[in-house]
Amino acid sequence: MAVSPAVTTLCENSNDVFLDAAKLLLTYADNILRYPNEEKYRSIRIGNPTFSTKLLPIKGAVECLFEMGFEEAETHLVFPKSASVEQLKLIRESIAAERDQRLRGGPPVQPAAETTVASASASASASTTASAPESSAAASSQPFTPPPPQPSSLENSMSFFVTLQSNFQHVMLYESPELQQKARNAIPHQQLSSAAEHKLNKAKTADPGCKLGIEDFLVLELLRWFKQDFFSWVDCLPCSRCGGPTQNASSLSPTTDDLRWGAQRVENHYCQSCRLSTRFPRYNNPEKLLETRRGRCGEWANCFTMCCRALGLEARYIWDSTDHVWTEIYSVSQRRWLHCDSCENVCDKPLLYEVGWGKKLAYVLAFSKDQVVDVTWRYSCKHPEVLLRRTRVQEAWLLHTISGLNASRQQSLSPDRKKELTERLLVELVEFISPKKPKPGELGGRNSGSLAWRIARGETRGANTGPSTEAAGYVFTPTEKEKNDRLLHVRYSATKDQYCRVSNDSELIQSWDQCVWRKESVFRKVENDWQMVYIARTEGSSVGRISWKFDFAPAGLKIKSVSVMASSQTFHSGKVCWHLQAGQITTEFSGDGKMQSFQSLSGSSEFTVVAELRGGEGETSWQHSQLFRQSLKQTEESSFEILIHLDDA
């Protein structure tokens, strides 16, 4: 009979090992079938000694449980009521047939080279897990047994192994053709592709040697759309009766429908005014998230990775042991993996978490349909410190485990695909050897989530950055074209979140903070309900500052004249102060949206534009002073513009 990939793997164990594991697996299955309404038979405690010694180390055993329909909870494996009993029977019968054959003394059943399970779980169950390069000798012919951990780390190893299995199993959902089509129906694919192609053409016009491809720009467009137009962040839901604020008071029991969509946890968002509880199920199924379009980082990364796969981008789901998740996209043109965080709308800023948020990283793992990779070193510039924190499992155990799991996952891949994955991994390993230095966009604290939530997680600002010590950022210096033209002209659109360097063949630079010299307690706010966007103070801060710096001394030029247009808006007692700084000279100006000229800077070789946000009233005081407030429909208007005429020094 046809068997599942997990049963195929289980059969590779020696006779005694197989029979012991099969006996336990059949017991778990039979208990559920005999007592379908008994909750105690539908869960397995990860710390159970029988599970840890007789199933966890056995190749294919835990995978069989996942293929039966078990799912990972915090401390248990759970067989939800929504799981398919027919699928459970199918895996049980496959194991029983092999066991009976071996007990009769006949040769073990030889599984077909390519076998399938019921269509209900075909896409989700062709999995194991992996992370390092494929082992040299044919790992598929060698039974995979993780090296036994030390007794003190046994439960940690079990928990880690289940995490690997669960994530690796989960990413197979993204490969469902039906689900990918549902995602494509929700994505304005043509619009995003046209915008990406337009920006690619502009980039190639500005730089004929540009090596970027269409997918690089498509990723940026997808990130922007996902954050601005599609998904929304949830701290606490508004009361479903009165619309007022709620507090996350406790947990509620998940319903059958919640469990069907992977919501093991349901938050109780309680309204103090009308004493109503609003339920917030933490859905883990990307199909459901395409409908709800809301959540925190788990939901964001889950749904965004699904959208990437739907558009044909090679994507992998990134799990961080310090409680964050995001996405990586493979750039064919750049031949490397790009960090993408949909919550923050950032791309290729891997040091954001360690340097910007102050995270103490230990394990960062990438999960895709083909393999698992330990990518911790991409996200750290402090490798010795990270090594000291990697104490949860033994390094040899982790390396051996993910290597074996990768080999198992890749059994059905073509030789060419295996070679491609190996070559990519070698490129990654070379990248990991030398820690990178932080880029300007990686220095800020977290923007997504409420202030209380970010403070509780310690992600408001990097450990070594603060108002007075924040590292220097971007400096505008003239390009060759701008030197020859004696002109530097820059515009920023808050709606597009994009700088246009008009004087340099309309070069485009994405994201408001990419051209910022310094920033303190400010972020870009998108109000999807009001269809407005602006830069404001972070919640709870009394003052916010942002500046842009221009330096012409390296080019041997000086300023002839400067014209600035800046727009700002205040409410209640909010204040915005704009000024230009050049040496000891400070010149104030208004942010009324009109172009203003400044001859006083003539002869200077550098200057800085500074905006300071203060004041306001009540809990929303941070919203009462705003820069660049603009309707999301005003795609052609600039909200900040600087025009500088230059002369020889």
Protein Blocks (a to p, Z undefined) as FASTA:
>chain_A
ZZdfklmmmmmpcfklmmmmmmmmmmmmmmmmmmmmlmklmcccfklmklmmmmmmpghk
lmmmmmnopacdfkbccddfkbcfklmmmmmmmmmmmmmmmmnopacddddfbdcddfkl
mmmmmccddfbdcdfbdfklpccddddddfklmmmmmmmmmmmmmmmmmmmmmmpmklmm
mmmmmpcfklmmmmmmmmmmmmmmmmmmbcbdfklmmmmmmmmmmmmmmpccdfbdcdfk
lopacddfbdcdddfklmmnopabccddddfklopacdddddfbfklmmmnopadfklmm
mmmmmmmmmnopacdddddfkopaddddddfklopacdddfklopghilklmmmmnopac
fbdcdddfkbccdfklmmpcblmlmmmmmmmbcfklmmmmmmmmmmmmmmmpcfklmmmm
mmmmmmmmmmmmpccdddfklmbccfedcfklmmmnopmbcfkbcfklgccdddddddfk
lmmnopacddddfklopacdfknooiacehjklmcfbdchiacdddfknopacddddehi
abdcddddddfklnopacfbdcdddddddehjbccdddddehjbccddddehpacddfkl
goiabdcdddddeejedjklmmmpcehiacfklmmbcfbdcddddddZZ
